Amino acid sequence: MPAKSKAQQMAAGAALSAKRGETKKSELKGASKEMYESMSEKQLEEFAETKRKSLPYKKD
């Protein structure tokens, strides 16, 4: 499932980085922290690899 906004894509990227051990879990905030806890690495990869060019910054 692709990300629906740039903010969602960036949050997924941050959560994925923490899942892989590249950043600390304690550095996560808000949506990225929730994504880290509730999504698998595979799901986070799908969100994070979405191209951002045509996405809105925030989804209403």
PDB file of N, CA, C and O in Angstrom:
ATOM      1  N   MET A   1       0.843  -1.167   0.000  1.00  0.00           N
ATOM      2  CA  MET A   1       0.000   0.000   0.000  1.00  0.00           C
ATOM      3  C   MET A   1       0.896   1.241   0.000  1.00  0.00           C
ATOM      4  O   MET A   1       1.723   1.386   0.900  1.00  0.00           O
ATOM      5  N   PRO A   2       0.761   2.115  -0.953  1.00  0.00           N
ATOM      6  CA  PRO A   2       1.600   3.313  -1.000  1.00  0.00           C
ATOM      7  C   PRO A   2       1.139   4.373   0.004  1.00  0.00           C
ATOM      8  O   PRO A   2      -0.017   4.382   0.426  1.00  0.00           O
ATOM      9  N   ALA A   3       2.044   5.249   0.371  1.00  0.00           N
ATOM     10  CA  ALA A   3       1.723   6.360   1.266  1.00  0.00           C
ATOM     11  C   ALA A   3       0.782   7.326   0.555  1.00  0.00           C
ATOM     12  O   ALA A   3       0.820   7.450  -0.669  1.00  0.00           O
ATOM     13  N   LYS A   4      -0.051   7.999   1.313  1.00  0.00           N
ATOM     14  CA  LYS A   4      -1.019   8.935   0.745  1.00  0.00           C
ATOM     15  C   LYS A   4      -0.580  10.389   0.857  1.00  0.00           C
ATOM     16  O   LYS A   4      -1.225  11.273   0.293  1.00  0.00           O
ATOM     17  N   SER A   5       0.516  10.650   1.581  1.00  0.00           N
ATOM     18  CA  SER A   5       1.031  12.010   1.701  1.00  0.00           C
ATOM     19  C   SER A   5       2.536  11.970   1.946  1.00  0.00           C
ATOM     20  O   SER A   5       3.095  10.934   2.308  1.00  0.00           O
ATOM     21  N   LYS A   6       3.182  13.121   1.741  1.00  0.00           N
ATOM     22  CA  LYS A   6       4.621  13.212   1.972  1.00  0.00           C
ATOM     23  C   LYS A   6       4.933  12.999   3.448  1.00  0.00           C
ATOM     24  O   LYS A   6       5.926  12.355   3.787  1.00  0.00           O
ATOM     25  N   ALA A   7       4.097  13.534   4.323  1.00  0.00           N
ATOM     26  CA  ALA A   7       4.309  13.391   5.758  1.00  0.00           C
ATOM     27  C   ALA A   7       4.255  11.917   6.167  1.00  0.00           C
ATOM     28  O   ALA A   7       5.064  11.463   6.976  1.00  0.00           O
ATOM     29  N   GLN A   8       3.310  11.181   5.610  1.00  0.00           N
ATOM     30  CA  GLN A   8       3.181   9.756   5.919  1.00  0.00           C
ATOM     31  C   GLN A   8       4.398   8.991   5.396  1.00  0.00           C
ATOM     32  O   GLN A   8       4.894   8.086   6.067  1.00  0.00           O
ATOM     33  N   GLN A   9       4.870   9.339   4.228  1.00  0.00           N
ATOM     34  CA  GLN A   9       6.022   8.677   3.643  1.00  0.00           C
ATOM     35  C   GLN A   9       7.275   8.933   4.477  1.00  0.00           C
ATOM     36  O   GLN A   9       8.074   8.021   4.690  1.00  0.00           O
ATOM     37  N   MET A  10       7.449  10.158   4.947  1.00  0.00           N
ATOM     38  CA  MET A  10       8.617  10.485   5.762  1.00  0.00           C
ATOM     39  C   MET A  10       8.553   9.804   7.132  1.00  0.00           C
ATOM     40  O   MET A  10       9.574   9.345   7.644  1.00  0.00           O
ATOM     41  N   ALA A  11       7.362   9.737   7.724  1.00  0.00           N
ATOM     42  CA  ALA A  11       7.196   9.058   9.013  1.00  0.00           C
ATOM     43  C   ALA A  11       7.525   7.574   8.874  1.00  0.00           C
ATOM     44  O   ALA A  11       8.155   6.990   9.756  1.00  0.00           O
ATOM     45  N   ALA A  12       7.101   6.967   7.775  1.00  0.00           N
ATOM     46  CA  ALA A  12       7.394   5.556   7.535  1.00  0.00           C
ATOM     47  C   ALA A  12       8.900   5.346   7.367  1.00  0.00           C
ATOM     48  O   ALA A  12       9.443   4.347   7.838  1.00  0.00           O
ATOM     49  N   GLY A  13       9.564   6.267   6.709  1.00  0.00           N
ATOM     50  CA  GLY A  13      11.008   6.181   6.544  1.00  0.00           C
ATOM     51  C   GLY A  13      11.736   6.250   7.878  1.00  0.00           C
ATOM     52  O   GLY A  13      12.697   5.515   8.100  1.00  0.00           O
ATOM     53  N   ALA A  14      11.287   7.124   8.759  1.00  0.00           N
ATOM     54  CA  ALA A  14      11.895   7.242  10.082  1.00  0.00           C
ATOM     55  C   ALA A  14      11.663   5.969  10.899  1.00  0.00           C
ATOM     56  O   ALA A  14      12.576   5.484  11.566  1.00  0.00           O
ATOM     57  N   ALA A  15      10.450   5.432  10.846  1.00  0.00           N
ATOM     58  CA  ALA A  15      10.133   4.203  11.571  1.00  0.00           C
ATOM     59  C   ALA A  15      10.937   3.028  11.026  1.00  0.00           C
ATOM     60  O   ALA A  15      11.417   2.193  11.793  1.00  0.00           O
ATOM     61  N   LEU A  16      11.082   2.962   9.727  1.00  0.00           N
ATOM     62  CA  LEU A  16      11.855   1.890   9.097  1.00  0.00           C
ATOM     63  C   LEU A  16      13.321   1.965   9.522  1.00  0.00           C
ATOM     64  O   LEU A  16      13.946   0.938   9.786  1.00  0.00           O
ATOM     65  N   SER A  17      13.858   3.155   9.588  1.00  0.00           N
ATOM     66  CA  SER A  17      15.235   3.344  10.022  1.00  0.00           C
ATOM     67  C   SER A  17      15.429   2.827  11.452  1.00  0.00           C
ATOM     68  O   SER A  17      16.442   2.197  11.755  1.00  0.00           O
ATOM     69  N   ALA A  18      14.474   3.092  12.311  1.00  0.00           N
ATOM     70  CA  ALA A  18      14.555   2.615  13.691  1.00  0.00           C
ATOM     71  C   ALA A  18      14.401   1.093  13.755  1.00  0.00           C
ATOM     72  O   ALA A  18      15.076   0.436  14.548  1.00  0.00           O
ATOM     73  N   LYS A  19      13.517   0.531  12.926  1.00  0.00           N
ATOM     74  CA  LYS A  19      13.337  -0.932  12.894  1.00  0.00           C
ATOM     75  C   LYS A  19      14.623  -1.625  12.502  1.00  0.00           C
ATOM     76  O   LYS A  19      14.937  -2.698  13.019  1.00  0.00           O
ATOM     77  N   ARG A  20      15.364  -1.025  11.601  1.00  0.00           N
ATOM     78  CA  ARG A  20      16.609  -1.610  11.112  1.00  0.00           C
ATOM     79  C   ARG A  20      17.790  -1.331  12.036  1.00  0.00           C
ATOM     80  O   ARG A  20      18.885  -1.849  11.816  1.00  0.00           O
ATOM     81  N   GLY A  21      17.574  -0.512  13.071  1.00  0.00           N
ATOM     82  CA  GLY A  21      18.634  -0.215  14.018  1.00  0.00           C
ATOM     83  C   GLY A  21      19.545   0.917  13.606  1.00  0.00           C
ATOM     84  O   GLY A  21      20.595   1.119  14.216  1.00  0.00           O
ATOM     85  N   GLU A  22      19.167   1.657  12.585  1.00  0.00           N
ATOM     86  CA  GLU A  22      19.998   2.758  12.095  1.00  0.00           C
ATOM     87  C   GLU A  22      19.829   4.007  12.954  1.00  0.00           C
ATOM     88  O   GLU A  22      20.750   4.818  13.057  1.00  0.00           O
ATOM     89  N   THR A  23      18.661   4.168  13.571  1.00  0.00           N
ATOM     90  CA  THR A  23      18.412   5.258  14.511  1.00  0.00           C
ATOM     91  C   THR A  23      17.794   4.665  15.767  1.00  0.00           C
ATOM     92  O   THR A  23      17.351   3.516  15.770  1.00  0.00           O
ATOM     93  N   LYS A  24      17.766   5.449  16.827  1.00  0.00           N
ATOM     94  CA  LYS A  24      17.220   4.973  18.090  1.00  0.00           C
ATOM     95  C   LYS A  24      15.704   5.110  18.120  1.00  0.00           C
ATOM     96  O   LYS A  24      15.149   6.073  17.591  1.00  0.00           O
ATOM     97  N   LYS A  25      15.044   4.149  18.738  1.00  0.00           N
ATOM     98  CA  LYS A  25      13.591   4.200  18.868  1.00  0.00           C
ATOM     99  C   LYS A  25      13.175   5.423  19.684  1.00  0.00           C
ATOM    100  O   LYS A  25      12.111   5.993  19.444  1.00  0.00           O
ATOM    101  N   SER A  26      13.991   5.821  20.630  1.00  0.00           N
ATOM    102  CA  SER A  26      13.673   6.962  21.492  1.00  0.00           C
ATOM    103  C   SER A  26      13.634   8.290  20.730  1.00  0.00           C
ATOM    104  O   SER A  26      13.090   9.274  21.231  1.00  0.00           O
ATOM    105  N   GLU A  27      14.202   8.321  19.534  1.00  0.00           N
ATOM    106  CA  GLU A  27      14.193   9.537  18.717  1.00  0.00           C
ATOM    107  C   GLU A  27      12.884   9.708  17.943  1.00  0.00           C
ATOM    108  O   GLU A  27      12.625  10.785  17.406  1.00  0.00           O
ATOM    109  N   LEU A  28      12.064   8.667  17.881  1.00  0.00           N
ATOM    110  CA  LEU A  28      10.810   8.728  17.135  1.00  0.00           C
ATOM    111  C   LEU A  28       9.758   9.506  17.905  1.00  0.00           C
ATOM    112  O   LEU A  28       9.717   9.478  19.135  1.00  0.00           O
ATOM    113  N   LYS A  29       8.898  10.209  17.149  1.00  0.00           N
ATOM    114  CA  LYS A  29       7.803  10.977  17.741  1.00  0.00           C
ATOM    115  C   LYS A  29       6.549  10.784  16.900  1.00  0.00           C
ATOM    116  O   LYS A  29       6.632  10.489  15.708  1.00  0.00           O
ATOM    117  N   GLY A  30       5.409  10.949  17.513  1.00  0.00           N
ATOM    118  CA  GLY A  30       4.135  10.976  16.806  1.00  0.00           C
ATOM    119  C   GLY A  30       3.856   9.769  15.945  1.00  0.00           C
ATOM    120  O   GLY A  30       3.916   8.629  16.407  1.00  0.00           O
ATOM    121  N   ALA A  31       3.546  10.030  14.676  1.00  0.00           N
ATOM    122  CA  ALA A  31       3.129   8.979  13.740  1.00  0.00           C
ATOM    123  C   ALA A  31       4.228   7.945  13.503  1.00  0.00           C
ATOM    124  O   ALA A  31       3.942   6.755  13.369  1.00  0.00           O
ATOM    125  N   SER A  32       5.477   8.391  13.452  1.00  0.00           N
ATOM    126  CA  SER A  32       6.555   7.433  13.200  1.00  0.00           C
ATOM    127  C   SER A  32       6.692   6.448  14.358  1.00  0.00           C
ATOM    128  O   SER A  32       7.011   5.279  14.139  1.00  0.00           O
ATOM    129  N   LYS A  33       6.458   6.902  15.574  1.00  0.00           N
ATOM    130  CA  LYS A  33       6.528   6.013  16.737  1.00  0.00           C
ATOM    131  C   LYS A  33       5.394   4.985  16.695  1.00  0.00           C
ATOM    132  O   LYS A  33       5.602   3.808  16.992  1.00  0.00           O
ATOM    133  N   GLU A  34       4.200   5.439  16.325  1.00  0.00           N
ATOM    134  CA  GLU A  34       3.060   4.528  16.204  1.00  0.00           C
ATOM    135  C   GLU A  34       3.291   3.509  15.083  1.00  0.00           C
ATOM    136  O   GLU A  34       2.975   2.329  15.236  1.00  0.00           O
ATOM    137  N   MET A  35       3.840   3.969  13.965  1.00  0.00           N
ATOM    138  CA  MET A  35       4.123   3.069  12.847  1.00  0.00           C
ATOM    139  C   MET A  35       5.157   2.027  13.249  1.00  0.00           C
ATOM    140  O   MET A  35       5.027   0.854  12.899  1.00  0.00           O
ATOM    141  N   TYR A  36       6.180   2.447  13.982  1.00  0.00           N
ATOM    142  CA  TYR A  36       7.227   1.529  14.424  1.00  0.00           C
ATOM    143  C   TYR A  36       6.623   0.380  15.232  1.00  0.00           C
ATOM    144  O   TYR A  36       7.001  -0.778  15.054  1.00  0.00           O
ATOM    145  N   GLU A  37       5.687   0.706  16.115  1.00  0.00           N
ATOM    146  CA  GLU A  37       5.106  -0.286  17.012  1.00  0.00           C
ATOM    147  C   GLU A  37       4.063  -1.171  16.333  1.00  0.00           C
ATOM    148  O   GLU A  37       3.897  -2.327  16.721  1.00  0.00           O
ATOM    149  N   SER A  38       3.365  -0.656  15.338  1.00  0.00           N
ATOM    150  CA  SER A  38       2.227  -1.396  14.801  1.00  0.00           C
ATOM    151  C   SER A  38       2.443  -2.032  13.419  1.00  0.00           C
ATOM    152  O   SER A  38       1.615  -2.829  12.978  1.00  0.00           O
ATOM    153  N   MET A  39       3.531  -1.697  12.738  1.00  0.00           N
ATOM    154  CA  MET A  39       3.730  -2.187  11.377  1.00  0.00           C
ATOM    155  C   MET A  39       4.988  -3.046  11.273  1.00  0.00           C
ATOM    156  O   MET A  39       5.946  -2.872  12.026  1.00  0.00           O
ATOM    157  N   SER A  40       4.959  -3.977  10.319  1.00  0.00           N
ATOM    158  CA  SER A  40       6.133  -4.815  10.065  1.00  0.00           C
ATOM    159  C   SER A  40       7.128  -4.051   9.198  1.00  0.00           C
ATOM    160  O   SER A  40       6.801  -3.013   8.623  1.00  0.00           O
ATOM    161  N   GLU A  41       8.334  -4.574   9.114  1.00  0.00           N
ATOM    162  CA  GLU A  41       9.361  -3.938   8.290  1.00  0.00           C
ATOM    163  C   GLU A  41       8.934  -3.914   6.823  1.00  0.00           C
ATOM    164  O   GLU A  41       9.191  -2.936   6.121  1.00  0.00           O
ATOM    165  N   LYS A  42       8.291  -4.968   6.360  1.00  0.00           N
ATOM    166  CA  LYS A  42       7.813  -5.052   4.972  1.00  0.00           C
ATOM    167  C   LYS A  42       6.784  -3.950   4.686  1.00  0.00           C
ATOM    168  O   LYS A  42       6.850  -3.289   3.650  1.00  0.00           O
ATOM    169  N   GLN A  43       5.840  -3.760   5.606  1.00  0.00           N
ATOM    170  CA  GLN A  43       4.827  -2.722   5.423  1.00  0.00           C
ATOM    171  C   GLN A  43       5.472  -1.339   5.399  1.00  0.00           C
ATOM    172  O   GLN A  43       5.108  -0.495   4.580  1.00  0.00           O
ATOM    173  N   LEU A  44       6.418  -1.110   6.289  1.00  0.00           N
ATOM    174  CA  LEU A  44       7.104   0.180   6.329  1.00  0.00           C
ATOM    175  C   LEU A  44       7.882   0.430   5.048  1.00  0.00           C
ATOM    176  O   LEU A  44       7.929   1.562   4.566  1.00  0.00           O
ATOM    177  N   GLU A  45       8.492  -0.610   4.489  1.00  0.00           N
ATOM    178  CA  GLU A  45       9.205  -0.461   3.222  1.00  0.00           C
ATOM    179  C   GLU A  45       8.270  -0.001   2.118  1.00  0.00           C
ATOM    180  O   GLU A  45       8.625   0.867   1.319  1.00  0.00           O
ATOM    181  N   GLU A  46       7.067  -0.584   2.070  1.00  0.00           N
ATOM    182  CA  GLU A  46       6.104  -0.212   1.033  1.00  0.00           C
ATOM    183  C   GLU A  46       5.702   1.256   1.152  1.00  0.00           C
ATOM    184  O   GLU A  46       5.587   1.951   0.143  1.00  0.00           O
ATOM    185  N   PHE A  47       5.489   1.728   2.369  1.00  0.00           N
ATOM    186  CA  PHE A  47       5.137   3.139   2.566  1.00  0.00           C
ATOM    187  C   PHE A  47       6.316   4.044   2.232  1.00  0.00           C
ATOM    188  O   PHE A  47       6.154   5.059   1.555  1.00  0.00           O
ATOM    189  N   ALA A  48       7.490   3.677   2.703  1.00  0.00           N
ATOM    190  CA  ALA A  48       8.662   4.540   2.551  1.00  0.00           C
ATOM    191  C   ALA A  48       9.152   4.643   1.111  1.00  0.00           C
ATOM    192  O   ALA A  48       9.748   5.657   0.746  1.00  0.00           O
ATOM    193  N   GLU A  49       8.923   3.629   0.281  1.00  0.00           N
ATOM    194  CA  GLU A  49       9.425   3.682  -1.092  1.00  0.00           C
ATOM    195  C   GLU A  49       8.502   4.425  -2.046  1.00  0.00           C
ATOM    196  O   GLU A  49       8.823   4.546  -3.228  1.00  0.00           O
ATOM    197  N   THR A  50       7.373   4.923  -1.574  1.00  0.00           N
ATOM    198  CA  THR A  50       6.453   5.691  -2.406  1.00  0.00           C
ATOM    199  C   THR A  50       7.136   6.957  -2.924  1.00  0.00           C
ATOM    200  O   THR A  50       7.786   7.667  -2.156  1.00  0.00           O
ATOM    201  N   LYS A  51       6.997   7.238  -4.195  1.00  0.00           N
ATOM    202  CA  LYS A  51       7.546   8.459  -4.784  1.00  0.00           C
ATOM    203  C   LYS A  51       6.761   9.654  -4.253  1.00  0.00           C
ATOM    204  O   LYS A  51       5.531   9.622  -4.216  1.00  0.00           O
ATOM    205  N   ARG A  52       7.461  10.700  -3.843  1.00  0.00           N
ATOM    206  CA  ARG A  52       6.806  11.848  -3.218  1.00  0.00           C
ATOM    207  C   ARG A  52       6.399  12.947  -4.187  1.00  0.00           C
ATOM    208  O   ARG A  52       5.666  13.858  -3.804  1.00  0.00           O
ATOM    209  N   LYS A  53       6.847  12.884  -5.409  1.00  0.00           N
ATOM    210  CA  LYS A  53       6.642  13.987  -6.348  1.00  0.00           C
ATOM    211  C   LYS A  53       5.181  14.417  -6.482  1.00  0.00           C
ATOM    212  O   LYS A  53       4.899  15.616  -6.460  1.00  0.00           O
ATOM    213  N   SER A  54       4.265  13.498  -6.618  1.00  0.00           N
ATOM    214  CA  SER A  54       2.869  13.871  -6.864  1.00  0.00           C
ATOM    215  C   SER A  54       2.000  13.839  -5.602  1.00  0.00           C
ATOM    216  O   SER A  54       0.784  14.007  -5.695  1.00  0.00           O
ATOM    217  N   LEU A  55       2.592  13.628  -4.438  1.00  0.00           N
ATOM    218  CA  LEU A  55       1.812  13.557  -3.204  1.00  0.00           C
ATOM    219  C   LEU A  55       1.620  14.915  -2.562  1.00  0.00           C
ATOM    220  O   LEU A  55       2.510  15.761  -2.640  1.00  0.00           O
ATOM    221  N   PRO A  56       0.477  15.147  -1.927  1.00  0.00           N
ATOM    222  CA  PRO A  56       0.316  16.376  -1.137  1.00  0.00           C
ATOM    223  C   PRO A  56       1.136  16.256   0.148  1.00  0.00           C
ATOM    224  O   PRO A  56       1.457  15.143   0.563  1.00  0.00           O
ATOM    225  N   TYR A  57       1.485  17.386   0.791  1.00  0.00           N
ATOM    226  CA  TYR A  57       2.251  17.274   2.021  1.00  0.00           C
ATOM    227  C   TYR A  57       1.437  16.595   3.112  1.00  0.00           C
ATOM    228  O   TYR A  57       1.933  15.708   3.806  1.00  0.00           O
ATOM    229  N   LYS A  58       0.182  17.015   3.260  1.00  0.00           N
ATOM    230  CA  LYS A  58      -0.698  16.405   4.257  1.00  0.00           C
ATOM    231  C   LYS A  58      -1.988  15.971   3.595  1.00  0.00           C
ATOM    232  O   LYS A  58      -2.476  16.637   2.682  1.00  0.00           O
ATOM    233  N   LYS A  59      -2.531  14.881   4.037  1.00  0.00           N
ATOM    234  CA  LYS A  59      -3.816  14.378   3.543  1.00  0.00           C
ATOM    235  C   LYS A  59      -4.899  14.833   4.501  1.00  0.00           C
ATOM    236  O   LYS A  59      -4.811  14.581   5.702  1.00  0.00           O
ATOM    237  N   ASP A  60      -5.918  15.500   3.986  1.00  0.00           N
ATOM    238  CA  ASP A  60      -7.011  15.993   4.851  1.00  0.00           C
ATOM    239  C   ASP A  60      -7.888  14.877   5.342  1.00  0.00           C
ATOM    240  O   ASP A  60      -8.846  15.122   6.075  1.00  0.00           O
TER     241      ASP A  60
END
